[in-house]
Amino acid sequence: MIDVFKISPNKIKIAATVLVVALLCVGGYFLYEYFHQPKPVTYETQTEAETTAGIKAAADSAKVKLQQDQLNEAAKQIASLKNKQPDTITHTIVQQVPVVIEKERQASGADFAIVTDPKNPDQKVDLTKYQDTEPVVLNQYNVHAYKKVLRQIEYAPKNIDDWKPAEVGYTVSRKISDDGKYLGVGVEHNFDNSKTYVKLQYTY
């Protein structure tokens, strides 16, 4: 005897509706991401670049998440360079500014960059005011939000009274997201059973 599993038309309709809604949500997400690409280069006034608000605006534009202490530290470092040379002084023509700035940012490994006008520190850089072939000099501050690679050494004693090694390990992790998530591979050796293990580590 064969039992025939029947699904009511109402359940099929509900399942189809859920599927369509899910597909629309996924499609909407990818469309949003497509039209809201990260902008790793932000043009600001010198004053803005020296504030946590200015750093946060640049980080948000680049879609890089920073903690408050990171914002404070970045603003402090840029402010300390007020009377010194910045990371990069860009000498180029207006037409090549976006290309040169992005090239410098990538070469430094920075998560995002802030560009200011040393001749007009109270004005935001506006390239449309210049001719394409006009020479221009700009300050570039490259901000490193997170290290690209983390190296971790682990040591576990036998107990609190006996600090002879029970287990040691070493892990290398690489940044996999703009908000500081890492994926790494490591090895551990246990002295009690004399076995060595390979592990996968996710840090967030």
N, C-alpha and C positions, 0 to 999 in steps of 0.2 A: 504494500500500500504506500502510495506517495502522497505526502502532505504538501500542499501548495501554499506557500507563504504569500499572503496577500497584504498589500499596503493600501490603505484607504486613500482616495483622491485628495482628501483634506490634508493628510500628512504629507503627501507628495507636494501639495501646494505650499505648505509651511516650509518644507525643506528647500524648495526652489526659491522661496522668498528670502530665507536666511542666506542661501548661497549667493543670490544676487546682491544682497546688502553687503555681504562680506567682500565680494569682488569690487563693489563700488567704493568701499572704504579703502581697500588696498590700492585701487587705482587712483583714488583721490590723494592718498598719501604720497604715492610716487609722482603724481602731477605737481603736488605742492613742493616736494623736494626738487623737482626739475626746474620749477620757476623761482625757487628760493635757494639758489646755489650759494655755498659759503663764499664770502669775499675776504680773503686773507690780507688785503691791503686796505687801510683806512687813512684818509687824509684829514688831519685835524690841525687846530691851532696849537702852538707850543704850550699854551696854558692848559688846554684840554688834555694834551698828552701827559701832563704832569699830575693829573687827578685820577682818582679811582673811577670816577664816572666816565672819563675819557677812555681809560683802559677797558672798562666793561663794555662800552659802546663798540670798541674795536674787536673785543673778544666775541661779543654777540654777533657782530657782522660776519666774523670768521666761523661762527658756530663752535666756539671753543668755550667750555665751561671752566670757570675759575672760581676758587674759593676766595673769601674776603681777604685772607692773609696774603694770597697771591696777588690780588689786585693792589693791595697796599704796598707790597714789596716792589711790584713793577712800576708803580707811580713814583715811588721813592727813588728808584734807580734812574728813571728818566729825568726826574728833577735834579738829581745829583750831577747830571751831565750838562746842565744848563750852560756852564761856562767851560765845558770841555767838548771835544769832538764826539759826535754820536757814533753808533755802530758803523754807519756808512754815510758818506757824503757823496751823493749822486750827481755826477756831472754828465749831462746828456742833453739832447734836444727834446722838446716837448712831446713830439710824436713817439719817442722811444721810452718815455718815462714808465708806463705800465709794465713794459717788457723787462726793462732794466731792474725795476724795483722787485718784481716777482722773482727774477733770476737771483738777485742778491738774497732774498728771503729764503729761497729753496737751498741755496748754497750754504747758508748759515744753519739750516735745519730748524728755523724758527717756525712756530705755530701760526703767527701772524705778525704783521708789520704796521707801524704807524709812521706816516710821512708828514713832515712839517716844513714850513718855508722859513729858513734862517733870516732872510731879509725882511720878512713881514711876520714876526712871531705871533701877532695878535689876529692874523687872518688865516682862514683855512685855505689850503692849497686849492686853487681853481685853475686848472690847465686850459680851460676854455678862453681865458683872458689873453693867452699867448698865441703866437703863430706856431704852426706845427714844426717849423725848422728853427725856431728860436731857442738858443741855449738857455738852460736853467740849472740851478744848483739847489738841491733839496737835502734835508736831513732825514735819515731813515733809522728808526728804532725797531730792532728785531726782538720780538718777545717770545721767549721759550717757556711755555706753560708747563710742560712735562718733559722729563727726560725720555729720550727715545729708547734707551735700553736700561733695564734694572738688573743688577747682579746681587744675588743674595747668598750669604754664607750662613749655614745653620749648625748649631752645636747643642746637643742635649746631653747633660751629665747623667750618670747612673741614678743619682738622687741628690737631694739638697745637701747631704753630708759628704757625699763622695762625688767629686767633680771629674772623675775619670770619664772618658767619652763612652756614652751608650750609643749615640748616633750622631753622624755628621752628614751634612748635605750641602749641595751647591746648585743654584738655579739661575738661569739666564732668561729674562723675560723681555719681550719687545712690545712697544706700545701699539695697540690695534685700534684705538679710537681717539677722537679729539678731546674726550672728557676724562682721559687718564685711565683707561682700562688696558691691562696687559695680559699677554698670554706667553707662558714660558715652559721650558723643559728643564728638568733637574734630575740629579742623582742623589740617592741617600745610601749610606752604608750603616748597617746595624751590627755593632760589635758583639752583641749577645748571641745572635744566631749566625754571624759571619756572612750575611746576605746583603747584596747590593740591589737597590730598587731604582727604577726609572719612573719619574712622575711627571704629570702635566699640571701646571699651576695657572690659575686664573686670578688676577688681582684687580680689584675695583675700589 
